[in-house]
Each structure stands twice: as C-alpha cells, then as structure tokens.
Amino acid sequence: MTQQPQPDDHLQPEQPDVQAQPGEGARDGAPPAGSAEQASTDTTDLGQLETQLAERTADLQRLQAEYVNYKRRVDRDRGVVRDNATATVLTALLPVLDDIDRARMHGELTGGFKAVAESLERTVTGLGLVRFGEPGEPFDPQVHEALMHELSDDVDGPTAQTILQPGYRIADRIVRPARVAVVEPLTTASGVTVDEAEAPSGPGPVDADVAGPDVVDDAPLDGGADDGSADDADDGSVGDVVEGRASRDESSRT
C-alpha cells in the first residue's frame, strides 16, 4: 500500500506586507495632519456667509419698505387726482342744479323733465355732493356768503334768514358756500341801537385854520358865550352885531 505524502504542519504561506493607509491613524484615535487648519478655514467661511446673509436680508427689508411707501404715496396721489376731477365736474353742474331748484320753486318741474332732474340729483349725490344751508341757521362765514344785510329785533345774533343759493360740499371740501341774506339784532348787548353805537358821540374840536376866524369867534369858550355877540344880539339890532364883529376883525388885522 502506497502512503500519500502529508503536508508539513510547520510550513505556512507567506503573508504580504500590509502598509498603513491614509486616515487609518484617525480611526485609531490619532488626529490627521492639517485638521486644525481646515476647521479654522470652515469657521471663517461660515462667519462670512452669515454676514453676507444679514446684509442681503437688510437690503431686501429696505427695498420692501421703500416699495410699501411708494405704493401708499401713489394711492394717495391717485385719490387726490380723482377727488379733484370729481369736484371739477360737479362744480360745472352747479348751475344746472340751481335751474332745477328754481323750476321746482315755480312748479315747472313736471313730466319727463322731473324724472331727468331727479336722476341727475341722485347721480351727483352718489358722487359725494352734499347740499347744505337752511333758513334760520346761525351765520357762519366759513360756509356762508352774505349777499344781503338787514337789522331786526327778532334775532339774537347774526342769522341766515334767507337762503338765496344753497351751498355744496364734497366730504370736508366746500365746493360753493351758501349765499344768504343775513339778519342781525337791532340792539346790542348794552341796549344801544346799532345806529347810535356807530354815530359820533359829539362835535369835535374846531380847527381855526380850516373853519376860519368867524367860526372860531362864534364857538363858545369854556361853556360860555362868545365876546359879547350874544349880548349884542339881545340888546341891540342885527346891524349893531355885524358892526361890532367888523370892528373886531379890523382890530385883529392891524
């Protein structure tokens, strides 16, 4: 019987030399070369990115605020233009509304003309035109225009007794003041009439240069009579008075 050869147990295959790969030291716990510099660079880049982000965010917020302000300004200007255009058109229609009022007062607002007039009044009212001015309301120079003036004891103060033409406004803007006839009280608070309060209280001083010597001679001094003129008028004739005055004028010239 033939025996098979047995491998030697003490013979082992040769193992290749294993070289260390990059990064294996980091897995084993040793820090890799240049890791501190990389971390510092990453931190610097992150700080720059955050700064740029804050700047861009501030720019966007500033642009948004400017746009909002611009939009508000445009809307306000558009409203002003619209109100001015509406006021211009309604002001041009005021004579037509006055004609309608006169026709209504005379009873001529009938038929189709009445329907057209009422439609026009509704239209201008819808555009914001408001009519004001009622007889008997206190006179206000801000909203009233006085065309006539009278005095009466029936009122306590300036009163718009008659509305000659109604006034119109759009919101707080007066398109046309109400044209009225104003009545004031005849007496003031002290009981003196207006004519007496406006009249002068007495004669003023006599100016010799303006009135002349004759007027100055006739004017009483200190509440008394002049230099014998009144006595001459009582005791003698008119001729004696004239002769005495002529003699005084002659002596004053010399």
C-alpha positions in Angstrom: 0.0 0.0 0.0 1.3 3.3 -1.0 1.4 6.1 1.5 0.2 9.6 0.5 2.6 12.4 1.3 1.3 14.6 4.2 1.8 18.4 4.2 4.1 19.7 6.7 2.2 21.4 9.5 5.1 23.7 10.3 5.1 25.2 6.7 2.8 28.4 6.5 2.2 30.5 3.3 4.0 33.8 3.2 1.8 36.9 4.2 2.1 40.1 2.2 3.3 43.2 4.0 0.4 45.5 4.9 1.1 49.2 4.6 -0.8 51.9 6.6 -3.4 53.8 4.6 -4.1 57.5 5.0 -6.7 58.2 7.6 -6.3 54.9 9.4 -4.5 56.8 12.2 -7.6 59.0 12.6 -9.6 55.8 13.1 -7.2 54.6 15.6 -7.6 57.9 17.5 -4.6 59.9 16.2 -5.5 63.4 14.8 -5.0 63.7 11.0 -2.5 66.1 9.7 -3.9 69.6 8.9 -7.3 69.1 10.6 -7.0 72.2 12.8 -6.3 74.5 9.8 -9.3 73.1 8.0 -11.6 73.7 10.9 -10.4 77.3 11.2 -11.0 77.9 7.5 -14.5 76.4 7.7 -15.3 78.7 10.7 -14.1 81.8 8.8 -16.2 80.9 5.7 -19.3 80.3 7.9 -18.9 83.7 9.5 -18.6 85.4 6.1 -21.6 83.6 4.8 -23.7 84.7 7.9 -22.5 88.4 7.4 -23.5 88.3 3.7 -26.8 86.8 4.6 -27.6 89.5 7.1 -26.6 92.2 4.6 -28.8 90.7 1.9 -31.7 90.4 4.4 -31.3 94.1 5.4 -31.3 95.1 1.7 -34.5 93.1 1.0 -36.2 94.6 4.0 -35.2 98.1 2.9 -36.5 97.5 -0.6 -39.7 96.2 0.7 -40.2 99.3 3.0 -39.5 101.6 0.1 -42.0 99.8 -2.1 -44.7 100.0 0.5 -44.1 103.7 1.0 -44.2 104.2 -2.8 -47.4 102.3 -3.1 -49.0 104.4 -0.4 -47.9 107.6 -2.0 -49.2 106.5 -5.4 -52.6 105.5 -3.9 -52.8 108.9 -2.1 -51.9 110.9 -5.2 -54.4 108.9 -7.2 -57.1 109.6 -4.7 -56.3 113.4 -4.8 -56.5 113.4 -8.6 -59.8 111.5 -8.5 -61.3 113.9 -6.0 -60.1 117.0 -7.9 -61.6 115.6 -11.1 -64.9 114.9 -9.4 -65.0 118.3 -7.8 -64.3 120.0 -11.2 -67.2 118.1 -12.9 -69.7 118.7 -10.0 -68.8 122.4 -9.9 -69.6 122.7 -13.6 -73.1 121.1 -12.8 -74.0 123.5 -10.0 -75.8 126.0 -12.4 -77.9 123.1 -13.7 -78.8 122.2 -10.1 -79.7 125.8 -9.5 -82.0 125.8 -12.5 -83.7 122.7 -11.3 -84.3 124.3 -7.9 -85.8 127.4 -9.5 -88.0 125.3 -11.7 -89.2 123.3 -8.6 -90.0 126.5 -6.8 -92.2 127.8 -9.7 -93.9 124.4 -10.1 -92.4 123.8 -13.5 -90.7 120.6 -12.6 -93.1 118.1 -14.2 -93.2 115.2 -16.6 -90.1 113.9 -18.2 -88.1 116.9 -17.0 -88.8 116.0 -13.4 -87.6 112.4 -13.9 -84.4 113.6 -15.6 -83.8 116.2 -12.8 -84.3 113.6 -10.0 -82.0 111.2 -11.8 -79.3 113.9 -12.1 -79.7 114.8 -8.4 -79.3 111.1 -7.4 -76.2 110.8 -9.5 -74.4 113.8 -8.0 -75.4 112.7 -4.6 -73.8 109.3 -5.3 -70.6 111.1 -6.3 -70.4 112.6 -2.8 -72.0 116.1 -3.4 -73.9 117.2 -0.3 -76.2 120.2 -0.2 -76.3 122.4 2.9 -77.9 125.7 4.0 -81.2 126.1 5.8 -83.1 129.3 6.7 -82.7 130.4 10.3 -79.4 128.7 11.0 -76.6 130.8 12.6 -74.4 132.7 10.2 -71.0 131.1 9.7 -68.5 132.9 7.5 -66.7 129.6 6.8 -69.7 128.1 5.0 -71.9 131.2 4.2 -71.5 134.1 1.9 -73.6 137.2 2.9 -75.2 138.9 -0.1 -77.7 141.0 1.8 -77.8 142.5 5.3 -80.7 143.6 7.5 -81.5 144.6 11.1 -84.2 143.1 13.2 -85.3 142.6 16.8 -86.5 139.1 16.1 -83.0 137.5 16.2 -80.4 137.2 19.0 -77.4 137.1 16.7 -76.3 137.0 13.1 -78.7 134.7 11.3 -79.0 133.4 7.8 -82.7 134.3 7.3 -83.0 133.6 3.6 -81.0 131.1 1.5 -80.5 132.7 -1.9 -78.5 129.8 -3.2 -77.7 126.6 -1.4 -74.2 125.6 -0.7 -72.5 122.3 -1.7 -69.6 120.3 -0.2 -67.7 117.1 -1.0 -66.6 115.5 2.2 -64.9 118.3 4.1 -64.2 120.4 1.0 -66.6 123.3 0.4 -67.4 123.4 -3.4 -69.6 126.5 -3.0 -70.6 128.4 0.1 -74.3 129.0 0.7 -75.3 132.5 -0.4 -77.6 134.0 2.2 -79.3 137.2 3.4 -78.0 137.9 6.9 -80.2 139.5 9.7 -78.5 141.0 12.8 -80.2 142.2 16.0 -81.1 145.9 16.0 -79.8 146.5 19.6 -76.5 145.5 21.1 -76.0 143.8 24.4 -75.9 147.2 26.2 -79.3 148.2 24.8 -77.9 150.8 22.4 -79.0 150.6 18.8 -76.5 149.8 16.1 -77.0 153.3 14.5 -76.4 155.0 17.8 -73.3 152.9 18.5 -71.9 153.8 15.1 -72.7 157.6 15.4 -70.2 160.0 16.8 -70.7 161.0 20.5 -70.4 164.8 20.0 -68.8 167.6 18.0 -65.1 167.5 17.6 -62.6 170.3 18.2 -62.7 173.3 15.9 -59.7 173.9 13.8 -59.0 177.7 13.2 -57.1 177.1 10.0 -59.9 175.1 8.5 -63.0 176.8 9.9 -61.9 180.4 9.6 -61.9 183.3 12.1 -65.7 183.8 12.1 -66.4 180.2 13.2 -63.7 180.4 15.9 -65.2 183.6 17.2 -68.7 182.1 17.3 -67.5 179.0 19.1 -68.2 179.1 22.9 -65.2 179.1 25.2 -65.3 177.1 28.5 -69.1 176.5 28.1 -69.9 180.3 28.0 -71.0 182.7 25.3 -68.6 184.5 22.9 -67.2 188.0 23.3 -70.4 190.0 23.6 -72.1 188.7 20.5 -75.0 187.1 22.4 -75.4 190.3 24.5 -75.4 192.4 21.4 -78.0 190.2 19.8 -80.2 190.5 22.9 -79.8 194.3 23.5 -79.2 195.8 20.0 -80.1 195.2 16.4 -78.6 192.8 14.0 -76.7 195.7 12.4 -75.0 196.6 15.6 -73.9 193.0 16.0 -72.5 193.0 12.4 -70.7 196.4 13.0 -69.2 195.1 16.3 -67.9 192.0 14.6 -66.4 194.0 11.7 -64.6 196.3 14.1 -63.1 193.3 15.9 -62.0 191.8 12.6 -60.3 195.2 11.7 -58.5 195.4 15.0 -57.3 191.8 14.6 -55.8 192.6 11.2 -54.0 195.6 12.5 
